[in-house]
Amino acid sequence: MYLFYLFSSVFHPKDMMASGFDDVTTFDYLTASDFTKDEFDLEDTGLCERDSVRMFRGYYEPPLYWLIFVLGAVGNLMVVWIYVHVRNRLKTMTDVYLLNLAIADLLFLGTLPFWATDASTGWTFGLALCKIVSAIYKINFFSSMLLLTCISIDRYIAIVRATKAQNFKMKRLFYSKLICLGVWMLSVLLAIPEFLFAQVKAEKEKPTCSMVYWANEKNITKILVLSLQICMGFCLPFLVMCFCYSVIIRTLLQAKNFEKHKALRVIFAVVAVFVLSQLPYNGALVVEASQAANMTMTDCKMLRQFDIASQVLQSLAYTHSCLNPFLYAFIGVRFRKDLLSLLRTCTIGLGQGQLIKVQGVPKRPSVMSDTETTPALSL
């Protein structure tokens, strides 16, 4: 029964912008259905007016979400395009992860136009799409973070355990497919609450798609769910990245006859972009959990500022889906060569009225590429 309560309170994707003010225990027996997904509506209790926050969201989110959608779609579609049209391209562990990461990012980006419309004109797509879009967001958010974790581990194995990686190359490819399947299944399980509890709510001015939370004593389920979000969406990937890449750096520094400086720049770029895009927003989630626990902020001006800051930090976190193709795919020499070769072939093929499937550009051996294992770092 407790697990059912926990799942029932999983927050809506847009709830991640919330400032945690749906602590239903703070105000005598108010139900969670009294609140929107973006904020705890203190104005309804006569305590705080939040129209400025909603107005900011209506002007800020739509153009930015559409921009992120367009840029991210172009980059990730190119990754999928290369894997589909280049012969023998999908044959390593990292290839499998990169393709799944691009698909996850594309599905995630596909939800942004719905949230942009929700912010500007309200939710007009009905209850079914409210549940589906909410679940798709959650599935691909978690799958993207977990796949980044898998890529870090694969690079560690390919570089630090290079000999074993070569000996078990075919088995690793098979295992990578099983791991991706497990990642998607786990992400679907984490999205079950969206299917069950996402609802279209009628607000003062326009309907919104939001999660309807059950009242919970001391708001413990919300705090647990936020903790799960922070741990699975940031802490786990970050800790794995730090361990794997720190050992990789040590290995590279000991390597001879290798362009280690370029590889180190790639690693620092991957970690820096992840931290800069995800850490600020997850810090806001920690504040939100604290606010849900004991209402640490009571000043209306401060509450409004926190709501707006959360919206800005969330959009910053979304930009990671635009940068993934460049950090994990196009930064590799072989991937760039495959893209240029494919573009040239398409130009010739279109001129002749046909599209030819091109042969992948062979990799040059290096400690970073594991000969055929880590294309994203084959510099």
Long-range contacts (C-beta under 8 A, 24 or more apart in sequence): 5-214, 5-216, 5-221, 6-221, 6-224, 6-225, 7-192, 7-193, 7-196, 8-193, 8-196, 8-197, 8-213, 8-214, 8-221, 9-193, 9-211, 9-213, 9-214, 9-216, 9-221, 9-222, 9-225, 10-138, 10-190, 10-193, 10-194, 10-197, 10-211, 10-225, 11-37, 11-211, 11-213, 11-222, 11-225, 11-226, 11-229, 12-37, 12-134, 12-194, 12-198, 12-209, 12-210, 12-211, 13-111, 13-115, 13-134, 13-137, 13-138, 13-141, 13-194, 14-38, 14-115, 14-118, 14-209, 14-210, 15-210, 15-211, 16-229, 16-281, 16-285, 16-310, 16-314, 17-57, 17-307, 17-310, 17-311, 17-314, 18-288, 18-307, 18-310, 19-287, 19-288, 19-291, 19-297, 19-303, 19-306, 19-307, 19-310, 20-222, 20-226, 20-287, 20-288, 20-289, 20-290, 20-291, 20-292, 21-291, 21-292, 21-295, 21-303, 22-213, 22-219, 22-222, 22-292, 23-219, 23-222, 23-291, 23-292, 23-293, 23-295, 24-213, 24-215, 24-216, 24-219, 25-215, 25-216, 25-217, 25-218, 25-219, 26-295, 29-215, 30-215, 31-214, 31-215, 32-212, 32-213, 32-214, 32-215, 33-199, 33-201, 33-212, 33-213, 35-213, 36-201, 36-203, 36-208, 36-210, 37-208, 37-209, 37-210, 37-211, 38-208, 38-307, 39-307, 42-300, 42-303, 47-300, 48-300, 48-303, 48-304, 49-300, 50-303, 50-304, 50-307, 52-304, 53-304, 53-307, 53-308, 56-308, 56-311, 57-119, 57-311, 58-119, 58-120, 60-311, 60-312, 60-315, 61-115, 61-116, 61-119, 61-120, 61-311, 61-315, 62-116, 62-117, 62-119, 62-120, 63-116, 64-315, 65-112, 65-113, 65-115, 65-116, 65-119, 65-315, 65-318, 66-112, 66-113, 66-116, 68-109, 68-112, 68-315, 68-318, 68-319, 68-321, 68-322, 69-109, 69-110, 69-112, 69-113, 69-116, 71-322, 72-105, 72-106, 72-109, 72-321, 72-322, 73-106, 73-109, 75-322, 75-324, 75-325, 75-326, 75-330, 76-102, 76-103, 76-105, 76-106, 76-109, 76-321, 76-324, 76-325, 77-102, 77-106, 78-325, 78-330, 78-339, 79-325, 79-329, 80-106, 81-342, 82-329, 82-335, 82-338, 82-339, 82-342, 85-342, 85-355, 85-357, 85-358, 86-338, 86-341, 86-342, 86-357, 86-358, 86-359, 86-360, 87-357, 87-358, 87-359, 87-360, 88-359, 88-360, 89-338, 89-360, 91-173, 91-372, 92-169, 92-173, 92-372, 92-373, 92-374, 92-375, 93-154, 93-158, 93-172, 93-173, 93-175, 93-176, 93-373, 94-151, 94-154, 94-155, 94-158, 94-373, 94-374, 94-375, 94-376, 95-375, 96-173, 96-176, 96-177, 96-180, 97-147, 97-150, 97-151, 97-154, 97-176, 97-180, 98-151, 98-328, 98-329, 98-375, 98-376, 100-143, 100-147, 100-180, 100-183, 100-184, 101-144, 101-147, 101-148, 101-151, 101-324, 101-328, 102-324, 102-325, 102-329, 104-140, 104-143, 104-144, 104-147, 105-140, 105-144, 105-321, 105-324, 105-325, 107-136, 107-139, 107-140, 108-136, 108-137, 108-140, 108-141, 108-144, 108-321, 109-321, 110-136, 111-136, 111-137, 111-140, 112-318, 114-209, 118-208, 118-209, 121-206, 122-203, 122-205, 122-206, 122-207, 122-208, 123-200, 123-206, 123-207, 123-208, 123-209, 124-207, 125-209, 126-200, 127-199, 127-200, 130-198, 130-199, 130-200, 130-209, 131-194, 131-195, 131-198, 132-195, 133-209, 134-191, 134-194, 134-195, 134-198, 134-209, 134-211, 135-191, 135-192, 135-194, 135-195, 135-198, 136-191, 137-194, 138-187, 138-190, 138-191, 138-194, 139-184, 139-187, 139-188, 139-190, 139-191, 140-187, 141-187, 141-233, 142-186, 142-187, 142-190, 142-191, 142-232, 142-233, 143-183, 143-184, 143-187, 144-321, 144-324, 145-232, 145-233, 145-234, 145-236, 145-237, 146-183, 146-186, 146-187, 146-232, 146-237, 147-180, 147-183, 148-237, 148-241, 148-274, 148-324, 149-236, 149-237, 149-240, 149-241, 150-176, 150-179, 150-180, 150-183, 151-328, 151-376, 152-237, 152-240, 152-241, 152-244, 152-245, 153-240, 153-244, 154-373, 154-374, 155-244, 155-245, 155-248, 155-374, 155-376, 155-377, 156-243, 156-244, 156-245, 156-247, 156-248, 158-370, 158-373, 158-374, 159-248, 159-251, 159-252, 159-367, 159-368, 159-370, 159-374, 159-377, 160-247, 160-248, 160-251, 162-367, 162-370, 165-370, 165-373, 166-370, 166-371, 166-373, 169-372, 169-373, 172-373, 190-232, 218-293, 219-292, 219-293, 222-289, 222-292, 223-289, 223-292, 223-293, 226-285, 226-288, 226-289, 226-292, 227-289, 229-285, 230-282, 230-285, 230-286, 230-289, 233-278, 233-282, 234-278, 234-279, 234-282, 235-282, 237-274, 238-274, 238-275, 238-278, 238-279, 241-270, 241-271, 241-274, 242-271, 245-270, 245-271, 251-367, 252-367, 252-368, 255-367, 258-366, 258-367, 258-368, 259-366, 259-379, 262-379, 263-368, 263-377, 263-379, 266-331, 266-377, 266-379, 267-377, 269-327, 269-331, 270-327, 270-328, 273-320, 273-323, 273-327, 274-320, 277-316, 277-317, 277-319, 277-320, 277-323, 278-317, 278-320, 280-313, 280-316, 280-317, 281-310, 281-313, 281-314, 281-316, 281-317, 283-313, 284-309, 284-310, 284-313, 284-314, 328-376, 329-375, 329-376, 331-376, 331-379, 332-375, 332-376, 332-377, 332-378, 332-379, 333-364, 333-378, 333-379, 334-360, 334-361, 334-362, 334-363, 334-369, 334-375, 334-378, 335-375, 335-376, 337-361
